[in-house]
Amino acid sequence: MVLKIKKSSLIESILIFAILFLVFLYDAFSRLLGFFDEFLGLLSFFVISYQIIIKQRFRLFRKEYFIILSLILIIFIGFLSNAYTCYKGYCTNAVAIFADAINVTKAFVVYFAIRFLSDSMSSSTVLDKITSYAQKAFYILVFIIVLDIAFEIYPRENRFSIQSIELFFKHTSRYAFAFSFIFLLLLSKYQKQRLGLLFFVLFIGALSLRVKYFGFVFFVIILLFQGKKLIKTPKPVFLWSIALLLTVLAFLFREKIKLYFSFENIDEAWSRAVILYYSFIIGFDYFPLGTGFGTFSSYYSGAYYSWVYDLYGISNVYGIKRSYWNFVADQYWPMVLGQFGYFGLISMFFIVYNYLMLFLNNVKSNIANTSYFTHLSLILGLLLLLIDSTSDSIFSQQRAVVMFAYFALVMNTVNSRESITNK
């Protein structure tokens, strides 16, 4: 008897496992499977290539084509910069270059692989199953939290003179992300009849005591209760409203921001402030293309220690040292500016802008439909990534892979190009 497995069922099962693993179990198994998100990025590249070359059939929205072109431009800039700097005598390890290329692009590549597979699976089924499993995971995590509070099973971190909760996650930010993701999944399901459960999810996530998480909750409250009014306004008004809200958050947490992003003496400076400061210098010195993949503020620039840190005399800064480079990849936008220059930075801004406009148009088109809160969760998810990216390289981490996979699954449920207005 030959066991037959439907292609659609196999794809759906792989996606469900991958997303749940990356959200809830990645940190626990990172020593063995820490490469899993990069593997998904590489696999997605082959899926996209197969769909384009062999199948020659896919459905995308206009703004997604803009995103693809911008992403290709960033990749081209990265490799070109590597070639140019090597020509000038500063060669980067080839493994670092190609590994970093996968790392930087994996979230976006996973997004488009899932979009290209929209006709090969039921995205609604995947979303329903992930939501069901995530809800069960939430109750399990709450039970573990109660045990942890009672018996102090897992490490704690003192924040604001209070001990934060992180469980088996490697960092409180990853703990916070898990509950943010659970909230986004449950939002459309329970926003009417069980709003209390949604706020309980947010409260449990707040035990991380992450400032960035509080920023996410701030946007949740604004868009949950005033979202329809904001979304009905013209795009410039909506964008300026978001910018104003971000400014308010920056003002409220200005002391924390100042601590991270300013320094007087480089010998005593925090690595995050040094990386940010020198990204502008590198951006001007290597204008407009930067220094290339694997050279600055990325994981592989530390693993295959980059010549940039020695060239700019910052290899003795704590967290950037050759012997201890753990805080090298602690930010995202300085990495983009340093490695891909101002052209790359503008291209990445353009990518984020097009995603935001795509999701905003989608929400506007469904403002009177039952799927409104599902589409609103895309905007909240993107805002979550943007908030985290101010002090974390989240767009090149497994959390971004999860979020963009979710974005793609929701976009797959949009039946036609005409379903999204371009107003």
Buried (B, 14 or more C-beta within 10 A) or exposed (E): EEEEEEEBEEBBBBBBEBBBBBBBBBBBEEEEBEEBBBEBBBBBBEBBEEBEEEEEEBBBBEBBEBBBEBBEBBBBBBBBBBBBBBEEEBBBBEEBBBBBBBBBBBBBBBBBBBBBBBEBBBBEBBBEBBBEBBBEBBEEBBEBBEEBEEEEEBBEBEEEEEBBBBBBBEBBBBBBBBBBBBBBBBBBBBBEEEEEBBBBBBEBBBBBBBBBBBBBBBBBEBBBEEBBEBBEEEBEEBBEBBEEBBEEBEEBBEEBBEEBBEBEEBEEBBBBBBBBBBBEEBBEBBEBBBBBBBBBBBBBBBBBBBBBBEBBEBBEBBBBBEEEBEBBBBBBBBBBBBBBBBBBBBBBEBBBBBBBBBBBBBBBBBBEEEBBBBBBBBBBBBBBBBBBBBBBBBBBBBBBBBBBBBBBBBBBBBEEEEEBEEE
